[in-house]
Amino acid sequence: MRTLLVFFVTATTLQAADLSVGFAEVDVTPTLDPAKPVYIAGFGHNRAATKVHDPIMARAVVLSDGKQKVALVCVDVVGLFNSVAESVRKQLEGFAYVCVSSTHNHEGPDTLGLWGKSPFVSGVDKGYMKEVEAGIVTGIKNADKAMKPATARIGTVNAPELLHDAREPYVKHDDLVAIRFEATDGKPVGVLVQWNCHPETMDSKNTELTADYVGTTVAELRKSQGCPVAYFTGTVGGLMTSLHVPVKNARGDELKDGTWEKTEEFGRLVARAAEKALKDAKPVTLTPIEARQKVVHIPVANELYKIGWRVGVLERTFYVWDKDPYPAKPEVTTDLTKPGAIRTEVGYLKLGDVDVAVIPGEIYPELVLGKVQDPPDAGADFADAPVEPSIYGQLKGKYKMLIGLGNDEIGYILPKRQWDAKAPFCYGRKKAQYGEENSVGPEAGPVLCQAFKELVNKK
């Protein structure tokens, strides 16, 4: 027993000497001007913001093992295209890897273009996007400056009661991951929380800018943990949402979607789940750090997205698709009548005992957890499609975590054999379920999952 005790103390001392971490956050709330509407993303068109309820933040974490540094950032917006991540990286030096992600907030400013005044008018303010980029860069630099030697503890908790699955087959990714970093004197340095849920509790009629429940979750944890908190979104496809989750107030009254009372109470419940995970957290080694990324081209079959690119609602480079996800010389095209593709990336971080998948969109839980329906429903459009290699199935670390909308937002990423856009529809339904209309196409899942498998397992 004494020998074991000495071993644990020695391991902790070594980690304190190796691991350094810094946290920072930057307010990137847009300025409201009646002459220049700020359109709110996530539901319908022409939802102009009338006031700011709480700030839109960019939260950054920088980790170092003494040899290399990585930066993780999450912004309270609906999504950020790969071009933003690339631009941010060009403004930084000395980082082995930078991940720029978003919470997928449906109550913040439009940062993609899809929710402007009309379907044919972009909702993006280019000046504001520059402010977001600058805020991300500042956050990373400030977190870098704030770095100090630290140890870490990790905890997980399952919270299926805090998720509503809006699409059959009902598969939830319901584990919350929380990591607390402590300085060598035992004082808290920061907390990283990763949870798998759409921040959309305020629903479609809200006109006040807000981080939705994430703002409350972060504020509650800052108070209880006494340190900065960075929140990251994970698996949200399929559809993992806070809408329709039963939430009651202290009197036992069930709270309604689209109200501040439910949004704030839901945020508190997520914070309580994180606190539970942290209460039982165990020491974890987060060094050495290994970072990998892989560029991949995804074919685009969604005609609505093509129209969006054609009319300028979506600003993104379109490439010729020749059935090769890794073209040696990608050819840019403006001819959207022929097969085309977008360029994106997948990422993999090995932080000691923690494996982190970085996925560029809203991936379905089935693809993460290895729970793709088998046998497929007879009504599926591609019932003969093979099952994709699962994301978590590639990760061999003691702990697993996923950052969704990482370095891009390409929409929903579905298992191909669950694609169901044409009649007859699955599960005896009279109409198609929601999902396919916000996906680049049925090949996104197979191509991305295969690319991630190759990335993790390359020698």
C-alpha positions in Angstrom: 0.0 0.0 0.0 2.8 2.5 0.8 4.5 1.7 -2.5 1.3 2.5 -4.4 0.9 5.8 -2.5 4.5 6.8 -3.4 3.8 6.0 -7.0 0.7 8.2 -7.2 2.5 11.1 -5.6 5.4 10.8 -8.0 3.1 10.6 -11.0 1.3 13.8 -9.9 4.6 15.6 -9.4 5.8 14.6 -12.9 2.5 15.8 -14.4 2.8 19.2 -12.6 6.2 19.6 -14.2 5.1 18.7 -17.7 1.6 20.1 -18.1 0.8 23.8 -18.4 -2.6 25.3 -19.1 -4.2 28.7 -19.6 -7.7 30.0 -19.9 -9.2 33.2 -21.4 -12.4 34.5 -22.7 -13.3 37.5 -25.0 -16.7 39.2 -25.5 -17.6 39.0 -29.2 -21.2 40.3 -28.9 -22.1 42.3 -32.0 -23.1 46.0 -31.6 -26.8 46.5 -32.3 -27.6 49.3 -34.8 -31.2 49.9 -36.1 -29.7 50.8 -39.4 -27.8 47.6 -39.7 -29.8 44.5 -38.5 -28.1 41.6 -36.7 -29.9 38.5 -37.8 -30.2 35.6 -35.3 -29.3 32.2 -36.6 -30.7 28.8 -36.2 -34.4 28.9 -37.1 -36.2 31.0 -39.7 -35.3 34.1 -41.7 -35.5 37.8 -40.9 -35.2 37.3 -37.1 -33.5 40.5 -36.3 -32.0 41.0 -32.8 -33.8 43.7 -30.7 -31.5 43.7 -27.7 -28.7 41.8 -25.9 -29.8 39.5 -23.1 -26.3 38.1 -22.3 -23.0 38.3 -24.1 -21.7 36.1 -26.9 -18.3 34.8 -25.8 -15.2 33.2 -27.3 -13.6 30.9 -24.7 -10.1 29.6 -25.1 -7.9 26.9 -23.5 -4.2 26.5 -24.3 -2.4 23.3 -23.3 1.4 22.6 -23.4 3.5 19.6 -22.5 6.7 21.7 -22.5 7.5 20.8 -26.1 4.4 21.8 -28.0 1.2 23.8 -27.5 -2.4 23.3 -28.7 -5.3 25.8 -28.5 -9.0 24.9 -28.2 -11.6 27.7 -28.7 -15.4 27.6 -28.7 -17.6 30.6 -29.6 -21.3 31.1 -28.7 -22.4 31.1 -32.4 -24.2 28.7 -34.7 -21.0 27.7 -36.6 -17.8 28.9 -38.2 -16.6 27.8 -41.6 -13.1 26.2 -42.1 -11.9 29.5 -43.6 -12.2 31.1 -40.2 -10.0 28.4 -38.6 -7.4 28.8 -41.4 -7.4 32.6 -41.0 -7.0 32.4 -37.2 -4.1 29.9 -37.5 -2.2 32.3 -39.9 -2.4 35.0 -37.1 -0.7 32.7 -34.5 2.7 31.3 -34.1 4.1 28.4 -32.1 1.1 26.2 -32.0 1.1 22.5 -33.0 -2.7 22.6 -33.4 -5.5 25.1 -33.2 -9.2 24.1 -33.0 -11.8 26.7 -33.6 -15.3 25.5 -32.8 -18.7 26.8 -31.8 -21.5 25.9 -29.4 -24.0 25.8 -32.3 -26.0 28.4 -30.5 -29.4 29.1 -32.2 -29.9 32.4 -30.4 -26.7 34.2 -31.5 -25.7 36.2 -34.7 -25.7 34.5 -38.1 -22.1 33.5 -38.9 -22.8 31.2 -41.8 -25.3 33.2 -44.0 -28.4 31.0 -44.0 -30.6 33.2 -41.8 -30.7 36.6 -43.4 -33.7 38.8 -44.3 -34.7 36.2 -46.9 -33.5 32.8 -48.2 -31.6 34.7 -50.9 -29.8 37.2 -48.8 -26.9 36.3 -46.5 -27.3 37.2 -42.8 -23.5 37.5 -42.3 -21.9 40.9 -41.5 -18.4 40.6 -42.8 -17.2 43.3 -40.5 -18.5 41.4 -37.5 -16.8 38.2 -38.7 -13.5 40.0 -38.6 -14.3 41.0 -35.0 -15.0 37.4 -34.2 -11.7 36.3 -35.7 -9.9 39.0 -33.8 -11.6 37.9 -30.6 -10.6 34.3 -31.1 -7.0 35.3 -31.7 -6.9 37.5 -28.7 -8.5 34.8 -26.5 -5.8 32.3 -27.6 -3.0 34.8 -27.0 -4.4 35.7 -23.6 -4.7 32.1 -22.6 -1.2 31.5 -23.8 0.1 34.3 -21.6 -2.0 33.0 -18.6 -0.4 29.5 -18.8 0.9 28.0 -15.6 2.0 24.5 -14.4 -1.0 22.4 -13.5 -2.4 19.0 -12.7 -5.7 17.7 -14.0 -8.7 15.7 -12.8 -11.3 14.2 -15.1 -14.9 13.2 -14.4 -17.8 11.9 -16.5 -21.5 11.6 -15.8 -24.4 10.3 -17.9 -27.4 12.7 -18.1 -29.9 11.2 -20.5 -32.7 13.2 -18.8 -31.1 16.4 -20.1 -31.4 15.4 -23.8 -34.3 15.0 -26.1 -33.6 12.9 -29.2 -35.8 14.3 -32.1 -35.1 11.6 -34.6 -35.5 7.8 -34.9 -33.7 5.6 -34.2 -33.5 7.1 -30.8 -29.8 7.0 -29.8 -28.4 9.5 -27.3 -24.8 10.5 -26.6 -25.5 11.4 -23.0 -22.1 11.5 -21.3 -20.8 14.8 -20.1 -17.0 15.2 -19.7 -15.5 17.7 -17.2 -11.8 18.4 -16.6 -10.6 20.5 -13.7 -7.1 22.0 -13.8 -5.3 22.9 -10.6 -2.1 24.8 -10.0 0.7 23.3 -8.0 -0.6 25.1 -4.9 -3.9 23.4 -5.3 -5.8 26.4 -6.5 -8.1 26.0 -9.5 -6.9 27.2 -12.9 -9.9 26.4 -15.0 -12.6 23.9 -15.9 -13.3 22.4 -19.4 -16.8 21.0 -20.0 -17.9 19.1 -23.0 -21.6 18.3 -23.5 -23.7 17.1 -26.4 -26.8 19.3 -26.9 -28.1 22.0 -29.2 -28.3 25.4 -27.3 -31.7 26.3 -28.6 -33.9 26.4 -25.5 -35.2 29.9 -26.3 -36.7 28.5 -29.5 -37.6 30.4 -32.7 -39.5 33.5 -31.5 -36.8 35.0 -29.3 -35.2 38.2 -30.6 -32.7 38.8 -27.9 -29.1 37.8 -28.4 -28.0 35.2 -25.9 -25.7 32.2 -25.5 -28.8 30.3 -24.5 -28.3 27.8 -21.6 -24.5 27.8 -22.1 -24.3 31.2 -20.6 -26.0 30.1 -17.4 -24.0 26.8 -17.3 -20.7 28.7 -17.5 -21.7 31.3 -14.9 -22.9 28.7 -12.4 -19.7 26.7 -12.8 -17.5 29.8 -12.4 -19.2 30.4 -9.1 -19.0 26.8 -7.8 -15.5 26.1 -9.0 -14.0 29.5 -8.5 -12.2 29.7 -11.8 -12.7 30.3 -15.6 -14.8 27.8 -17.5 -14.7 26.8 -21.2 -17.7 25.0 -22.6 -17.4 22.8 -25.8 -20.2 21.2 -27.8 -19.9 17.6 -28.9 -22.3 15.3 -30.7 -25.4 17.2 -31.5 -26.7 15.6 -34.7 -29.6 13.2 -34.7 -31.0 15.5 -33.1 -29.7 16.1 -29.5 -31.6 19.1 -28.2 -32.7 20.9 -25.1 -36.2 21.5 -26.6 -38.9 19.3 -25.2 -36.7 18.3 -22.2 -39.0 18.3 -19.2 -37.7 20.9 -16.8 -39.5 22.1 -13.6 -39.1 25.0 -11.3 -38.9 24.9 -7.5 -42.7 24.8 -7.3 -42.9 21.7 -9.5 -44.3 23.6 -12.5 -43.1 22.4 -15.9 -41.4 25.2 -17.7 -42.0 26.0 -21.4 -39.6 26.1 -24.3 -38.8 29.6 -25.4 -38.8 31.1 -21.9 -35.9 32.5 -20.0 -37.0 30.6 -16.9 -36.6 27.2 -18.7 -33.4 28.3 -20.4 -31.7 29.4 -17.2 -33.0 26.4 -15.2 -31.7 24.0 -17.9 -28.3 25.7 -17.8 -28.2 25.2 -14.0 -29.1 21.5 -14.5 -26.2 21.1 -16.9 -23.9 22.8 -14.4 -25.1 20.5 -11.6 -24.3 17.5 -13.8 -20.8 18.9 -14.4 -20.4 19.5 -10.7 -21.3 15.9 -10.1 -18.7 14.7 -12.6 -16.1 16.9 -11.0 -17.0 15.7 -7.5 -16.0 12.2 -8.5 -13.1 13.3 -10.8 -9.9 11.3 -10.8 -6.4 12.4 -11.5 -5.5 12.2 -15.2 -2.3 12.6 -17.2 -2.7 14.9 -20.1 0.8 14.7 -21.5 2.5 14.0 -23.8 0.5 15.9 -26.4 0.1 14.6 -29.9 -2.0 16.5 -32.5 -3.0 15.3 -36.0 -5.3 16.7 -38.7 -6.3 15.5 -42.1 -7.8 17.6 -45.0 -10.7 15.8 -46.7 -13.0 16.6 -49.6 -16.7 15.9 -49.1 -19.1 15.6 -52.1 -22.1 17.9 -52.1 -25.5 16.5 -53.2 -27.7 19.1 -51.4 -29.3 21.2 -54.1 -30.4 23.9 -51.6 -26.8 24.3 -50.5 -25.7 24.6 -54.2 -28.3 27.4 -54.7 -27.0 29.1 -51.6 -23.5 29.1 -53.0 -24.7 30.3 -56.4 -26.6 33.3 -55.0 -23.9 34.2 -52.5 -25.7 33.2 -49.3 -23.0 30.7 -48.5 -19.5 31.9 -49.2 -17.4 28.8 -49.7 -14.9 27.5 -52.3 -16.4 24.7 -54.4 -14.2 22.0 -55.9 -14.5 19.4 -58.7 -15.5 16.0 -57.2 -13.8 13.1 -59.0 -14.6 10.6 -56.2 -11.2 11.1 -54.5 -11.5 12.6 -51.0 -7.8 13.5 -51.0 -7.1 15.0 -54.5 -3.4 15.8 -55.1 -4.4 19.0 -57.0 -7.9 20.2 -56.0 -9.6 22.0 -58.9 -11.8 25.0 -58.0 -15.0 25.2 -60.0 -18.0 27.5 -60.3 -20.0 25.0 -62.3 -22.4 23.6 -59.8 -24.3 21.5 -62.4 -21.5 19.0 -62.2 -20.4 16.9 -59.2 -18.7 19.1 -56.6 -17.2 19.0 -53.2 -16.1 21.1 -50.2 -12.8 21.0 -48.4 -12.9 20.4 -44.7 -10.8 18.6 -42.1 -10.9 16.1 -39.2 -8.7 16.3 -36.2 -7.3 14.0 -33.4 -5.7 15.0 -30.2 -4.0 12.6 -27.8 -3.6 14.3 -24.5 -2.0 11.7 -22.4 -4.8 9.4 -21.3 -7.5 11.5 -23.1 -8.3 11.0 -26.8 -10.2 13.8 -28.4 -11.9 13.6 -31.8 -12.5 16.9 -33.7 -15.4 16.6 -36.2 -16.4 19.4 -38.6 -20.1 19.4 -38.1 -23.1 17.9 -36.4 -22.4 14.2 -36.3 -25.1 11.7 -35.3 -24.6 9.7 -32.1 -24.8 6.5 -34.0 -21.6 7.3 -35.9 -19.8 8.2 -32.7 -20.8 5.4 -30.5 -20.9 2.6 -33.0 -24.7 2.3 -32.8 -25.7 2.6 -36.5 -29.0 0.7 -37.1 -28.3 -2.9 -38.1 -30.3 -4.3 -39.8 -31.3 -1.1 -41.5 -35.0 -0.1 -41.9 -36.3 -1.3 -45.2 -37.5 2.2 -46.1 -34.0 3.7 -46.0 -32.7 5.1 -49.3 -29.4 3.2 -49.0 -30.3 0.2 -47.0 -27.4 -1.8 -48.4 -24.8 0.8 -47.4 -22.0 -0.6 -45.1 -21.8 0.5 -41.5 -19.2 3.3 -41.1 -16.2 2.9 -38.8 -17.3 4.6 -35.5 -15.5 7.6 -34.2 -15.1 6.3 -30.6 -14.2 2.9 -32.0 -10.9 4.3 -33.2 -10.0 5.9 -29.9 -7.9 3.8 -27.6 -7.4 6.2 -24.7 -8.7 5.6 -21.2 -11.0 8.6 -21.7 -12.8 9.9 -24.8 -14.1 13.3 -25.8 -15.5 14.8 -29.0 -15.5 18.4 -30.1 -18.2 18.9 -32.7 -18.3 21.8 -35.3 -14.6 21.7 -35.0 -12.8 23.9 -37.5 -15.9 23.9 -39.7 -19.7 23.5 -39.9 -20.7 21.3 -42.7 -24.2 20.4 -41.3 -25.5 17.0 -40.3 -23.4 14.0 -40.7 -25.6 10.9 -41.0 -25.0 7.2 -41.3 -25.6 6.5 -45.0 -27.9 3.5 -44.3 -30.1 5.8 -42.2 -30.5 8.4 -45.0 -34.2 8.7 -45.6 -35.2 11.5 -48.0 -37.4 9.4 -50.4 -40.7 7.5 -49.9 -41.4 4.9 -48.5 -40.1 6.4 -45.3 -38.6 4.6 -42.4 -40.5 3.4 -39.3 -43.8 3.6 -41.2 -43.7 7.4 -41.2 -45.8 9.4 -43.7 -43.1 12.0 -44.3 -39.3 12.2 -43.9 -37.8 13.1 -40.6 -35.7 16.2 -40.1 -32.0 16.0 -41.0 -31.2 15.4 -44.6 -32.1 18.9 -45.7 -29.3 20.3 -43.6 -26.6 17.8 -44.7 -24.2 18.2 -47.6 -25.2 14.7 -48.7 -25.3 10.9 -47.9 -21.6 10.5 -48.5 -20.5 12.8 -45.7 -20.8 10.2 -43.0 -18.8 7.4 -44.9 -16.1 9.8 -46.1 -15.5 11.5 -42.8 -15.6 8.4 -40.7 -13.1 6.7 -43.0 -10.9 9.8 -43.0 -10.9 9.9 -39.2 -10.1 6.1 -39.0 -7.1 6.7 -41.3 -6.0 9.7 -39.3 -6.0 8.0 -35.9 -4.5 4.7 -37.1 -1.7 6.1 -39.4 1.8 4.9 -38.6 
